[in-house]
Amino acid sequence: MPIVQADRLAHIGAALLEAAGASAEEANAVAVGCVNANLAGHDSHGVIAIPTYIDRVKAGHIVPGAKWTIMQESPTTTVIDGNWGFGFHVNAKAMELSIAKARTANVAACTVFRQSHVGRLAAYPLMAMREGMIGIATADSGRSPKHVAPFGGREARLGTNPISIAVPSDLEAPFYLDMATSAVAAGKIQLAVARGEQIPTGWIIDADGRHTTDPTQYRKGGALLPLGGTEGYKGSGLAAVVEVLCGLLTGLGFGVEPSGRHNDGVFMAVFNVAAFRPLQDFKREVAEFARYLKSTPPSEGSSGVFYPGEVEYLREQQRSKDGIEIEDATWEKLRALATEYKIAGELGLA
């Protein structure tokens, strides 16, 4: 697999998206968002997704240059119609607006609908964290085809429905949670297929409801399993709550519209820490809490405790220095797109 530096990878991604019709601002938002996911080790949400986004632009499912619209708002709430724009761009604008409202009102929340895939969900709570606020985000896929079987079922009825929460701290690595409510993100199955790898038992079932380690069975009528293994009712319950916040509260509805576009519904909330206690005291105690967690002796076979967000940070440091491995199948798709748009030479992909 080729190893590519992050800045070059972002440049390639942005150039391809601009060639497909995105504005420079949109293309940069998507490309940088994807590369940041790669840096954090979430390759399922990295540049592997860019060819899919371009396919959706070609199909008219993503509308470059779409103007997002505020449908209704109050001093603490906003309802935003993304008008089928790039989710990376629309969602960032929605979070910026929520942060601005929380500066005045101390709390703010928003819903966003009719936007394309928002990428790695942590990107948005991390925006609030950097402003001394606690950020929360949840996302679902509207009435797009579903991927996750509810606990006890064999047919998909839920999205991967991630949850992310980021908290300000004095730590070097940010303290944040970013998790799918399924056993694994759908993109990790795509990644395993692209790399020709098997997957662990407990990630998916095949069309007959049987556990399998063959990732190709997923596209043959299989389904992802909810988080929790034998206690999968916990992940299934979390996913159902996310569906309510992001599908029903946004008005997207539930179920599947087979001919519909991929349509991320998002609920986000922001809390100004200073409205509850002095920010510096809170940040110091979060860091002390993280160190307290890490102070436990490791269990058998473990290298020790990592607090939420620490592993991603360490991976980001390593990949920023050493470069990002891109699976051959993804690299070839990027090269093919560069050739199609006649920019392969200038991008060094000829």
Disulfide bonds with the S-S distance in Angstrom:
none
